[in-house]
């Protein structure tokens, strides 16, 4: 089984989710998304797997959210995804992709449903 975690090692939930995967005997592909952000297509695919709109996956308290006017309700899906790719700090974490599905590790145990 191929498992990817979009990980931020400075985030406690991300570390807990990674540890949970490892406790399940899974050695996931670790993508430090702040260093290697997903492409527009990858992020769009993840959002589709989550059945989630981009704004729901955005960290709205980040300075980049306000600085880029992302609270503008007229921004469409593609504009929001592009902003998340340009400013990956805006992406909620951790994200786990496995078995053609995706889950947000908040709480970390939420990822068990897709394994």
Protein Blocks (a to p, Z undefined) as FASTA:
>chain_A
ZZdddddfkbmklmmmmmmmmmnopacddddfklmccdfklmmmmmmmnopafklmpcfk
bmklmmnopmpmkbcfklmmmmmmmmmmlpccddddeehiacdfbdfklmmmmZZ
